[in-house]
Amino acid sequence: MYWIITKGLLIPFLGTALGAGCVLFMKKELSSGVQKALSGFAAGVMVAASVWSLLIPSLDLASESGMGKLSFIPAVIGFCIGMLFLLLLDVITPHMHINQTVEGPKAHLKKTTMMVLAVTLHNIPEGMAVGVLYAGWVNGTTSITEAAALALALGIAIQNFPEGAIISMPLHSNGLSKGKACWMGVLSGIVEPVFGLLTVLLSSLVLPILPYLLSFAAGAMIYVVIEDLVPEMSEGQHSNIGTILFMLGFALMMVLDVALG
């Protein structure tokens, strides 16, 4: 069981690391079309994961607890709190989209710090989402299976791969060496297994509020889609590329979750 949980928690981090490693083998930064494609695909995966892996189990758990027609309450409350939490982080921290520029003598350093900080903070709820599912599985929750937790971990890893590349490549183009850009991209994802493990270790406390935590993670992930990924995929020319890849990403995650769950 411990190996299963460890493997599941590390899978999303592996996606980030592999994506960040792309900077070591590519000479140029990602083209606009490739960035739109990767952002669209990641957005589709995250939306599908939020629905099938998080919101639907949240509704099912609330229904099983005897809430009946009011089973939507934990899902609504958790979802809204998740979105507001990420909104608060963006207000407090110097959030920045990848395609923005910063002027001034310390522009490269400032942009690097802002970019990595934003991605790292947004990775926390993703790690918690995987941890929540494994916590539910460990405690015998009937609505959550090992396969469902693995499907979410794989889905987030798929989303993290382009995210890692989208982070490390601009960092290199802004003046960092390939090695440092790669490591900063990798380190941005280390919070996922850490917070996932903390969630599992606190499973006895997590279980009573599991429906709220599942929907909280869904809200946080949807916020990332709306705030970061959708603007990246839809602005400027070739926006249809992002739309098509969104469709494929959504379909792939839906198939993974239904087939494995």
C-alpha atoms as an extended CHARMM CRD file, in Angstrom:
* protein
*
       261  EXT
         1         1  MET       CA              0.0000000000        0.0000000000        0.0000000000  PROA      1               0.0000000000
         2         2  TYR       CA              2.7960000000        2.4500000000        0.8950000000  PROA      2               0.0000000000
         3         3  TRP       CA              4.4980000000        1.9150000000       -2.4660000000  PROA      3               0.0000000000
         4         4  ILE       CA              1.2080000000        2.4250000000       -4.3020000000  PROA      4               0.0000000000
         5         5  ILE       CA              0.6200000000        5.7420000000       -2.5330000000  PROA      5               0.0000000000
         6         6  THR       CA              4.2250000000        6.8820000000       -3.0160000000  PROA      6               0.0000000000
         7         7  LYS       CA              4.0940000000        6.0620000000       -6.7100000000  PROA      7               0.0000000000
         8         8  GLY       CA              0.7980000000        7.8710000000       -7.1320000000  PROA      8               0.0000000000
         9         9  LEU       CA              2.0430000000       10.9990000000       -5.3660000000  PROA      9               0.0000000000
        10        10  LEU       CA              5.2550000000       11.1090000000       -7.4220000000  PROA      10              0.0000000000
        11        11  ILE       CA              3.5950000000       10.6960000000      -10.8270000000  PROA      11              0.0000000000
        12        12  PRO       CA              2.4690000000       14.3710000000      -11.1210000000  PROA      12              0.0000000000
        13        13  PHE       CA              5.9330000000       15.5460000000      -10.0610000000  PROA      13              0.0000000000
        14        14  LEU       CA              7.4870000000       13.3090000000      -12.7070000000  PROA      14              0.0000000000
        15        15  GLY       CA              5.3350000000       15.0160000000      -15.3380000000  PROA      15              0.0000000000
        16        16  THR       CA              6.6590000000       18.4210000000      -14.2730000000  PROA      16              0.0000000000
        17        17  ALA       CA             10.2590000000       17.1880000000      -14.2110000000  PROA      17              0.0000000000
        18        18  LEU       CA             10.0510000000       15.6430000000      -17.6840000000  PROA      18              0.0000000000
        19        19  GLY       CA              8.4700000000       18.7850000000      -19.0850000000  PROA      19              0.0000000000
        20        20  ALA       CA             11.1010000000       21.0150000000      -17.5000000000  PROA      20              0.0000000000
        21        21  GLY       CA             13.8030000000       18.7490000000      -18.9300000000  PROA      21              0.0000000000
        22        22  CYS       CA             12.7420000000       19.6670000000      -22.4570000000  PROA      22              0.0000000000
        23        23  VAL       CA             14.8430000000       22.8160000000      -22.1430000000  PROA      23              0.0000000000
        24        24  LEU       CA             17.9920000000       20.6570000000      -22.1350000000  PROA      24              0.0000000000
        25        25  PHE       CA             17.2750000000       19.3030000000      -25.6190000000  PROA      25              0.0000000000
        26        26  MET       CA             15.6860000000       22.2570000000      -27.4080000000  PROA      26              0.0000000000
        27        27  LYS       CA             17.6490000000       25.1840000000      -28.8170000000  PROA      27              0.0000000000
        28        28  LYS       CA             14.8050000000       27.6400000000      -29.1980000000  PROA      28              0.0000000000
        29        29  GLU       CA             11.8940000000       28.6720000000      -27.0260000000  PROA      29              0.0000000000
        30        30  LEU       CA              8.4790000000       27.1950000000      -27.7150000000  PROA      30              0.0000000000
        31        31  SER       CA              6.6520000000       28.7390000000      -30.6430000000  PROA      31              0.0000000000
        32        32  SER       CA              3.3570000000       30.5120000000      -30.0830000000  PROA      32              0.0000000000
        33        33  GLY       CA              1.4570000000       27.6850000000      -31.7750000000  PROA      33              0.0000000000
        34        34  VAL       CA              3.0830000000       25.0180000000      -29.5980000000  PROA      34              0.0000000000
        35        35  GLN       CA              2.3710000000       27.0150000000      -26.4340000000  PROA      35              0.0000000000
        36        36  LYS       CA             -1.2780000000       27.3530000000      -27.4210000000  PROA      36              0.0000000000
        37        37  ALA       CA             -1.4940000000       23.6350000000      -28.1530000000  PROA      37              0.0000000000
        38        38  LEU       CA              0.1000000000       22.6500000000      -24.8370000000  PROA      38              0.0000000000
        39        39  SER       CA             -2.0090000000       25.1190000000      -22.8590000000  PROA      39              0.0000000000
        40        40  GLY       CA             -5.2090000000       23.9290000000      -24.5470000000  PROA      40              0.0000000000
        41        41  PHE       CA             -4.3760000000       20.2720000000      -23.9290000000  PROA      41              0.0000000000
        42        42  ALA       CA             -3.5210000000       20.9430000000      -20.2720000000  PROA      42              0.0000000000
        43        43  ALA       CA             -6.7340000000       22.9370000000      -19.8110000000  PROA      43              0.0000000000
        44        44  GLY       CA             -8.8370000000       20.1050000000      -21.2230000000  PROA      44              0.0000000000
        45        45  VAL       CA             -7.1780000000       17.5550000000      -18.9410000000  PROA      45              0.0000000000
        46        46  MET       CA             -7.6660000000       19.7030000000      -15.8470000000  PROA      46              0.0000000000
        47        47  VAL       CA            -11.3300000000       20.4690000000      -16.5410000000  PROA      47              0.0000000000
        48        48  ALA       CA            -12.1160000000       16.7800000000      -17.0830000000  PROA      48              0.0000000000
        49        49  ALA       CA            -10.1430000000       15.7840000000      -13.9890000000  PROA      49              0.0000000000
        50        50  SER       CA            -11.9750000000       18.3920000000      -11.9260000000  PROA      50              0.0000000000
        51        51  VAL       CA            -15.3500000000       17.0090000000      -12.9650000000  PROA      51              0.0000000000
        52        52  TRP       CA            -14.8530000000       13.2350000000      -13.0270000000  PROA      52              0.0000000000
        53        53  SER       CA            -12.1370000000       12.8060000000      -10.3990000000  PROA      53              0.0000000000
        54        54  LEU       CA            -13.1570000000       15.4880000000       -7.9040000000  PROA      54              0.0000000000
        55        55  LEU       CA            -16.6340000000       17.0190000000       -8.2160000000  PROA      55              0.0000000000
        56        56  ILE       CA            -18.5610000000       13.8240000000       -8.9900000000  PROA      56              0.0000000000
        57        57  PRO       CA            -16.9160000000       11.8880000000       -6.0950000000  PROA      57              0.0000000000
        58        58  SER       CA            -17.6650000000       14.8800000000       -3.8420000000  PROA      58              0.0000000000
        59        59  LEU       CA            -21.3500000000       14.7100000000       -4.7710000000  PROA      59              0.0000000000
        60        60  ASP       CA            -21.4010000000       10.9300000000       -4.3510000000  PROA      60              0.0000000000
        61        61  LEU       CA            -19.8140000000       11.0720000000       -0.8950000000  PROA      61              0.0000000000
        62        62  ALA       CA            -22.2440000000       13.7420000000        0.2800000000  PROA      62              0.0000000000
        63        63  SER       CA            -25.1530000000       11.6960000000       -1.0430000000  PROA      63              0.0000000000
        64        64  GLU       CA            -23.8960000000        8.5570000000        0.7220000000  PROA      64              0.0000000000
        65        65  SER       CA            -23.6770000000       10.4820000000        3.9870000000  PROA      65              0.0000000000
        66        66  GLY       CA            -27.4350000000       10.9880000000        3.8790000000  PROA      66              0.0000000000
        67        67  MET       CA            -27.6510000000       14.5730000000        2.6350000000  PROA      67              0.0000000000
        68        68  GLY       CA            -30.0620000000       13.5840000000       -0.1220000000  PROA      68              0.0000000000
        69        69  LYS       CA            -31.0820000000       16.4920000000       -2.3450000000  PROA      69              0.0000000000
        70        70  LEU       CA            -28.7320000000       18.7590000000       -0.3920000000  PROA      70              0.0000000000
        71        71  SER       CA            -25.6660000000       16.7580000000       -1.4290000000  PROA      71              0.0000000000
        72        72  PHE       CA            -24.6410000000       19.6120000000       -3.6890000000  PROA      72              0.0000000000
        73        73  ILE       CA            -23.8220000000       21.8360000000       -0.6970000000  PROA      73              0.0000000000
        74        74  PRO       CA            -20.2940000000       20.5070000000        0.0430000000  PROA      74              0.0000000000
        75        75  ALA       CA            -19.4460000000       20.5790000000       -3.6660000000  PROA      75              0.0000000000
        76        76  VAL       CA            -20.6230000000       24.1660000000       -4.1010000000  PROA      76              0.0000000000
        77        77  ILE       CA            -18.9780000000       25.4400000000       -0.9160000000  PROA      77              0.0000000000
        78        78  GLY       CA            -15.6640000000       23.6660000000       -1.5200000000  PROA      78              0.0000000000
        79        79  PHE       CA            -15.5660000000       24.6660000000       -5.1920000000  PROA      79              0.0000000000
        80        80  CYS       CA            -16.1240000000       28.3540000000       -4.4340000000  PROA      80              0.0000000000
        81        81  ILE       CA            -13.5960000000       28.3640000000       -1.5890000000  PROA      81              0.0000000000
        82        82  GLY       CA            -11.0340000000       26.6860000000       -3.8820000000  PROA      82              0.0000000000
        83        83  MET       CA            -11.4210000000       29.3640000000       -6.5380000000  PROA      83              0.0000000000
        84        84  LEU       CA            -11.3960000000       32.1950000000       -3.9910000000  PROA      84              0.0000000000
        85        85  PHE       CA             -8.2900000000       30.7220000000       -2.3350000000  PROA      85              0.0000000000
        86        86  LEU       CA             -6.3420000000       30.8030000000       -5.6130000000  PROA      86              0.0000000000
        87        87  LEU       CA             -7.6890000000       34.2920000000       -6.3090000000  PROA      87              0.0000000000
        88        88  LEU       CA             -6.3790000000       35.3980000000       -2.9120000000  PROA      88              0.0000000000
        89        89  LEU       CA             -2.9620000000       33.8920000000       -3.6810000000  PROA      89              0.0000000000
        90        90  ASP       CA             -2.8500000000       35.7930000000       -6.9590000000  PROA      90              0.0000000000
        91        91  VAL       CA             -3.7120000000       39.0260000000       -5.1600000000  PROA      91              0.0000000000
        92        92  ILE       CA             -1.1370000000       38.5120000000       -2.4080000000  PROA      92              0.0000000000
        93        93  THR       CA              1.6960000000       37.2120000000       -4.5700000000  PROA      93              0.0000000000
        94        94  PRO       CA              3.1770000000       38.9370000000       -7.6430000000  PROA      94              0.0000000000
        95        95  HSD       CA              1.3610000000       36.7160000000      -10.1300000000  PROA      95              0.0000000000
        96        96  MET       CA              2.3450000000       36.8940000000      -13.7580000000  PROA      96              0.0000000000
        97        97  HSD       CA              1.3260000000       35.2330000000      -17.0010000000  PROA      97              0.0000000000
        98        98  ILE       CA              4.0860000000       33.5820000000      -18.9880000000  PROA      98              0.0000000000
        99        99  ASN       CA              3.7530000000       35.8490000000      -21.9960000000  PROA      99              0.0000000000
       100       100  GLN       CA              3.9640000000       39.0920000000      -20.0020000000  PROA      100             0.0000000000
       101       101  THR       CA              7.1020000000       41.2050000000      -19.9610000000  PROA      101             0.0000000000
       102       102  VAL       CA              8.8080000000       43.1430000000      -17.1900000000  PROA      102             0.0000000000
       103       103  GLU       CA             10.8130000000       46.2930000000      -17.8310000000  PROA      103             0.0000000000
       104       104  GLY       CA             13.8160000000       47.5670000000      -15.8970000000  PROA      104             0.0000000000
       105       105  PRO       CA             17.3830000000       46.5300000000      -14.9870000000  PROA      105             0.0000000000
       106       106  LYS       CA             16.2260000000       43.5970000000      -12.8700000000  PROA      106             0.0000000000
       107       107  ALA       CA             13.6040000000       42.4190000000      -15.3300000000  PROA      107             0.0000000000
       108       108  HSD       CA             14.9680000000       38.8940000000      -15.8440000000  PROA      108             0.0000000000
       109       109  LEU       CA             15.2750000000       38.1410000000      -12.1330000000  PROA      109             0.0000000000
       110       110  LYS       CA             11.8670000000       39.6110000000      -11.3230000000  PROA      110             0.0000000000
       111       111  LYS       CA             10.1330000000       37.7050000000      -14.0970000000  PROA      111             0.0000000000
       112       112  THR       CA             11.8430000000       34.4560000000      -13.0780000000  PROA      112             0.0000000000
       113       113  THR       CA             10.8000000000       34.8560000000       -9.4420000000  PROA      113             0.0000000000
       114       114  MET       CA              7.2190000000       35.7610000000      -10.2600000000  PROA      114             0.0000000000
       115       115  MET       CA              6.7740000000       32.9440000000      -12.7470000000  PROA      115             0.0000000000
       116       116  VAL       CA              8.1770000000       30.1870000000      -10.5460000000  PROA      116             0.0000000000
       117       117  LEU       CA              6.3230000000       31.4450000000       -7.4610000000  PROA      117             0.0000000000
       118       118  ALA       CA              2.9940000000       31.5190000000       -9.2880000000  PROA      118             0.0000000000
       119       119  VAL       CA              3.3800000000       28.0070000000      -10.7050000000  PROA      119             0.0000000000
       120       120  THR       CA              4.6250000000       26.5970000000       -7.3900000000  PROA      120             0.0000000000
       121       121  LEU       CA              1.6420000000       27.9810000000       -5.4870000000  PROA      121             0.0000000000
       122       122  HSD       CA             -0.7670000000       26.6710000000       -8.0950000000  PROA      122             0.0000000000
       123       123  ASN       CA              0.7910000000       23.2100000000       -7.8330000000  PROA      123             0.0000000000
       124       124  ILE       CA             -0.1060000000       22.9180000000       -4.1400000000  PROA      124             0.0000000000
       125       125  PRO       CA             -3.8360000000       22.1880000000       -4.6070000000  PROA      125             0.0000000000
       126       126  GLU       CA             -3.0040000000       19.7260000000       -7.3900000000  PROA      126             0.0000000000
       127       127  GLY       CA             -0.8260000000       17.7480000000       -4.9870000000  PROA      127             0.0000000000
       128       128  MET       CA             -3.5450000000       17.9630000000       -2.3510000000  PROA      128             0.0000000000
       129       129  ALA       CA             -6.1150000000       16.6920000000       -4.8520000000  PROA      129             0.0000000000
       130       130  VAL       CA             -4.1500000000       13.4740000000       -5.4300000000  PROA      130             0.0000000000
       131       131  GLY       CA             -3.5000000000       13.1620000000       -1.6870000000  PROA      131             0.0000000000
       132       132  VAL       CA             -7.2020000000       13.5720000000       -0.9100000000  PROA      132             0.0000000000
       133       133  LEU       CA             -8.1470000000       10.7100000000       -3.2290000000  PROA      133             0.0000000000
       134       134  TYR       CA             -5.4840000000        8.4030000000       -1.7930000000  PROA      134             0.0000000000
       135       135  ALA       CA             -6.5690000000        9.3760000000        1.7350000000  PROA      135             0.0000000000
       136       136  GLY       CA            -10.1210000000        8.4170000000        0.8580000000  PROA      136             0.0000000000
       137       137  TRP       CA             -8.9860000000        5.1200000000       -0.6650000000  PROA      137             0.0000000000
       138       138  VAL       CA             -6.8010000000        4.2470000000        2.3280000000  PROA      138             0.0000000000
       139       139  ASN       CA             -9.7380000000        4.8060000000        4.6600000000  PROA      139             0.0000000000
       140       140  GLY       CA            -12.0170000000        2.5380000000        2.6300000000  PROA      140             0.0000000000
       141       141  THR       CA            -14.2830000000        5.1770000000        1.0910000000  PROA      141             0.0000000000
       142       142  THR       CA            -16.4440000000        3.2590000000       -1.3780000000  PROA      142             0.0000000000
       143       143  SER       CA            -16.7580000000        6.1460000000       -3.8430000000  PROA      143             0.0000000000
       144       144  ILE       CA            -12.9770000000        6.3930000000       -4.2800000000  PROA      144             0.0000000000
       145       145  THR       CA            -10.8560000000        3.5840000000       -5.7200000000  PROA      145             0.0000000000
       146       146  GLU       CA             -7.1340000000        3.1860000000       -6.1650000000  PROA      146             0.0000000000
       147       147  ALA       CA             -7.6680000000        3.3220000000       -9.9200000000  PROA      147             0.0000000000
       148       148  ALA       CA             -9.5300000000        6.6420000000       -9.6180000000  PROA      148             0.0000000000
       149       149  ALA       CA             -6.6510000000        8.1340000000       -7.6160000000  PROA      149             0.0000000000
       150       150  LEU       CA             -4.1670000000        6.8300000000      -10.1850000000  PROA      150             0.0000000000
       151       151  ALA       CA             -6.2440000000        8.2980000000      -13.0230000000  PROA      151             0.0000000000
       152       152  LEU       CA             -6.1530000000       11.7250000000      -11.4090000000  PROA      152             0.0000000000
       153       153  ALA       CA             -2.3980000000       11.4330000000      -10.7970000000  PROA      153             0.0000000000
       154       154  LEU       CA             -1.8480000000       10.5280000000      -14.4540000000  PROA      154             0.0000000000
       155       155  GLY       CA             -4.1070000000       13.3480000000      -15.6060000000  PROA      155             0.0000000000
       156       156  ILE       CA             -2.2530000000       15.9290000000      -13.5380000000  PROA      156             0.0000000000
       157       157  ALA       CA              1.0750000000       14.5160000000      -14.7830000000  PROA      157             0.0000000000
       158       158  ILE       CA             -0.1230000000       14.9480000000      -18.3670000000  PROA      158             0.0000000000
       159       159  GLN       CA             -1.0690000000       18.5330000000      -17.5490000000  PROA      159             0.0000000000
       160       160  ASN       CA              2.2340000000       19.1250000000      -15.7330000000  PROA      160             0.0000000000
       161       161  PHE       CA              4.3920000000       18.0370000000      -18.6740000000  PROA      161             0.0000000000
       162       162  PRO       CA              3.5610000000       21.0160000000      -20.9050000000  PROA      162             0.0000000000
       163       163  GLU       CA              3.4840000000       23.2520000000      -17.8250000000  PROA      163             0.0000000000
       164       164  GLY       CA              7.0590000000       22.2580000000      -16.9830000000  PROA      164             0.0000000000
       165       165  ALA       CA              8.1560000000       23.0020000000      -20.5420000000  PROA      165             0.0000000000
       166       166  ILE       CA              6.2470000000       26.2820000000      -20.6750000000  PROA      166             0.0000000000
       167       167  ILE       CA              8.0680000000       27.3590000000      -17.5090000000  PROA      167             0.0000000000
       168       168  SER       CA             11.6350000000       26.2100000000      -18.2070000000  PROA      168             0.0000000000
       169       169  MET       CA             11.8400000000       27.3270000000      -21.8350000000  PROA      169             0.0000000000
       170       170  PRO       CA             10.9800000000       31.0180000000      -21.2040000000  PROA      170             0.0000000000
       171       171  LEU       CA             13.2840000000       31.0350000000      -18.1750000000  PROA      171             0.0000000000
       172       172  HSD       CA             16.1560000000       29.9750000000      -20.4340000000  PROA      172             0.0000000000
       173       173  SER       CA             15.2240000000       32.5050000000      -23.1030000000  PROA      173             0.0000000000
       174       174  ASN       CA             15.2520000000       35.2090000000      -20.3970000000  PROA      174             0.0000000000
       175       175  GLY       CA             18.9100000000       34.5610000000      -19.6060000000  PROA      175             0.0000000000
       176       176  LEU       CA             19.1270000000       31.5530000000      -17.2970000000  PROA      176             0.0000000000
       177       177  SER       CA             21.3590000000       28.6330000000      -18.2210000000  PROA      177             0.0000000000
       178       178  LYS       CA             19.6230000000       25.4780000000      -19.4210000000  PROA      178             0.0000000000
       179       179  GLY       CA             20.5760000000       23.6340000000      -16.2550000000  PROA      179             0.0000000000
       180       180  LYS       CA             19.2410000000       26.3060000000      -13.9150000000  PROA      180             0.0000000000
       181       181  ALA       CA             16.0680000000       26.7880000000      -15.9480000000  PROA      181             0.0000000000
       182       182  CYS       CA             15.4740000000       23.0320000000      -15.8280000000  PROA      182             0.0000000000
       183       183  TRP       CA             16.0250000000       22.8300000000      -12.0750000000  PROA      183             0.0000000000
       184       184  MET       CA             13.7110000000       25.7520000000      -11.3710000000  PROA      184             0.0000000000
       185       185  GLY       CA             11.0240000000       24.1100000000      -13.4700000000  PROA      185             0.0000000000
       186       186  VAL       CA             11.5310000000       20.8230000000      -11.6230000000  PROA      186             0.0000000000
       187       187  LEU       CA             11.4910000000       22.4600000000       -8.1950000000  PROA      187             0.0000000000
       188       188  SER       CA              8.2200000000       24.2270000000       -8.9870000000  PROA      188             0.0000000000
       189       189  GLY       CA              6.5740000000       20.7960000000       -8.8760000000  PROA      189             0.0000000000
       190       190  ILE       CA              8.1700000000       19.4310000000       -5.6920000000  PROA      190             0.0000000000
       191       191  VAL       CA              5.3330000000       20.8640000000       -3.5970000000  PROA      191             0.0000000000
       192       192  GLU       CA              2.9010000000       18.3910000000       -5.1700000000  PROA      192             0.0000000000
       193       193  PRO       CA              4.1850000000       15.1590000000       -3.5760000000  PROA      193             0.0000000000
       194       194  VAL       CA              4.9710000000       17.0340000000       -0.3350000000  PROA      194             0.0000000000
       195       195  PHE       CA              1.4450000000       18.3840000000        0.1260000000  PROA      195             0.0000000000
       196       196  GLY       CA             -0.0400000000       15.1600000000       -1.2110000000  PROA      196             0.0000000000
       197       197  LEU       CA              1.8180000000       13.1850000000        1.4480000000  PROA      197             0.0000000000
       198       198  LEU       CA              0.7760000000       15.6050000000        4.1900000000  PROA      198             0.0000000000
       199       199  THR       CA             -2.8460000000       15.1620000000        3.1290000000  PROA      199             0.0000000000
       200       200  VAL       CA             -2.5560000000       11.3600000000        3.2990000000  PROA      200             0.0000000000
       201       201  LEU       CA             -0.8320000000       11.4860000000        6.7080000000  PROA      201             0.0000000000
       202       202  LEU       CA             -3.6710000000       13.6440000000        8.0030000000  PROA      202             0.0000000000
       203       203  SER       CA             -6.2860000000       11.3200000000        6.5220000000  PROA      203             0.0000000000
       204       204  SER       CA             -8.0460000000       10.8410000000        9.8710000000  PROA      204             0.0000000000
       205       205  LEU       CA             -8.7160000000       14.5860000000        9.8990000000  PROA      205             0.0000000000
       206       206  VAL       CA             -9.3730000000       14.7500000000        6.1540000000  PROA      206             0.0000000000
       207       207  LEU       CA            -12.0370000000       12.0410000000        5.9720000000  PROA      207             0.0000000000
       208       208  PRO       CA            -14.9100000000       13.9300000000        7.6820000000  PROA      208             0.0000000000
       209       209  ILE       CA            -14.5380000000       16.8760000000        5.3010000000  PROA      209             0.0000000000
       210       210  LEU       CA            -13.5490000000       14.8520000000        2.2290000000  PROA      210             0.0000000000
       211       211  PRO       CA            -16.4190000000       16.1160000000        0.0050000000  PROA      211             0.0000000000
       212       212  TYR       CA            -15.3700000000       19.7060000000        0.7230000000  PROA      212             0.0000000000
       213       213  LEU       CA            -11.6900000000       19.0020000000        0.0470000000  PROA      213             0.0000000000
       214       214  LEU       CA            -12.4060000000       17.2440000000       -3.2420000000  PROA      214             0.0000000000
       215       215  SER       CA            -14.4690000000       20.1610000000       -4.5120000000  PROA      215             0.0000000000
       216       216  PHE       CA            -11.9110000000       22.6350000000       -3.0970000000  PROA      216             0.0000000000
       217       217  ALA       CA             -9.2330000000       21.0190000000       -5.2620000000  PROA      217             0.0000000000
       218       218  ALA       CA            -11.5800000000       21.1460000000       -8.2420000000  PROA      218             0.0000000000
       219       219  GLY       CA            -12.1990000000       24.8660000000       -7.7400000000  PROA      219             0.0000000000
       220       220  ALA       CA             -8.4860000000       25.5670000000       -7.4630000000  PROA      220             0.0000000000
       221       221  MET       CA             -7.7390000000       23.6340000000      -10.6430000000  PROA      221             0.0000000000
       222       222  ILE       CA            -10.5280000000       25.3520000000      -12.5820000000  PROA      222             0.0000000000
       223       223  TYR       CA             -9.1560000000       28.7160000000      -11.4440000000  PROA      223             0.0000000000
       224       224  VAL       CA             -5.7780000000       27.8420000000      -12.9510000000  PROA      224             0.0000000000
       225       225  VAL       CA             -7.5200000000       26.9020000000      -16.1990000000  PROA      225             0.0000000000
       226       226  ILE       CA             -9.4540000000       30.1700000000      -16.3860000000  PROA      226             0.0000000000
       227       227  GLU       CA             -6.7040000000       32.4820000000      -15.1720000000  PROA      227             0.0000000000
       228       228  ASP       CA             -3.6500000000       30.9760000000      -16.8790000000  PROA      228             0.0000000000
       229       229  LEU       CA             -4.3320000000       28.3080000000      -19.4800000000  PROA      229             0.0000000000
       230       230  VAL       CA             -7.3550000000       29.7100000000      -21.3410000000  PROA      230             0.0000000000
       231       231  PRO       CA             -5.7180000000       33.1300000000      -21.9560000000  PROA      231             0.0000000000
       232       232  GLU       CA             -2.5860000000       31.3720000000      -23.2080000000  PROA      232             0.0000000000
       233       233  MET       CA             -4.5360000000       29.1930000000      -25.6390000000  PROA      233             0.0000000000
       234       234  SER       CA             -6.9800000000       31.7850000000      -26.9680000000  PROA      234             0.0000000000
       235       235  GLU       CA             -5.0840000000       35.0480000000      -27.4110000000  PROA      235             0.0000000000
       236       236  GLY       CA             -3.7030000000       36.0680000000      -30.7930000000  PROA      236             0.0000000000
       237       237  GLN       CA             -3.4930000000       33.9390000000      -33.9210000000  PROA      237             0.0000000000
       238       238  HSD       CA             -3.9460000000       30.1760000000      -34.2190000000  PROA      238             0.0000000000
       239       239  SER       CA             -6.3240000000       30.0240000000      -31.2510000000  PROA      239             0.0000000000
       240       240  ASN       CA             -8.1040000000       27.1110000000      -32.9520000000  PROA      240             0.0000000000
       241       241  ILE       CA             -5.0670000000       24.9620000000      -32.1530000000  PROA      241             0.0000000000
       242       242  GLY       CA             -5.6800000000       25.4450000000      -28.4400000000  PROA      242             0.0000000000
       243       243  THR       CA             -9.3810000000       24.6880000000      -28.8420000000  PROA      243             0.0000000000
       244       244  ILE       CA             -8.7390000000       21.4180000000      -30.6680000000  PROA      244             0.0000000000
       245       245  LEU       CA             -6.1280000000       20.3120000000      -28.1360000000  PROA      245             0.0000000000
       246       246  PHE       CA             -8.5230000000       21.2360000000      -25.3080000000  PROA      246             0.0000000000
       247       247  MET       CA            -11.0150000000       18.8240000000      -26.8330000000  PROA      247             0.0000000000
       248       248  LEU       CA             -8.3980000000       16.0550000000      -27.0600000000  PROA      248             0.0000000000
       249       249  GLY       CA             -7.1220000000       16.6560000000      -23.5360000000  PROA      249             0.0000000000
       250       250  PHE       CA            -10.6360000000       16.6230000000      -22.0930000000  PROA      250             0.0000000000
       251       251  ALA       CA            -11.5220000000       13.4480000000      -23.9830000000  PROA      251             0.0000000000
       252       252  LEU       CA             -8.3090000000       11.6780000000      -22.9420000000  PROA      252             0.0000000000
       253       253  MET       CA             -8.7620000000       12.4860000000      -19.2500000000  PROA      253             0.0000000000
       254       254  MET       CA            -12.4150000000       11.4810000000      -19.3890000000  PROA      254             0.0000000000
       255       255  VAL       CA            -11.4680000000        8.1280000000      -20.9210000000  PROA      255             0.0000000000
       256       256  LEU       CA             -8.7080000000        7.5900000000      -18.3660000000  PROA      256             0.0000000000
       257       257  ASP       CA            -10.9450000000        8.3470000000      -15.4350000000  PROA      257             0.0000000000
       258       258  VAL       CA            -13.9060000000        6.2700000000      -16.6050000000  PROA      258             0.0000000000
       259       259  ALA       CA            -11.7700000000        3.3470000000      -17.7940000000  PROA      259             0.0000000000
       260       260  LEU       CA             -9.5400000000        3.2120000000      -14.7170000000  PROA      260             0.0000000000
       261       261  GLY       CA            -12.0910000000        4.3970000000      -12.1550000000  PROA      261             0.0000000000
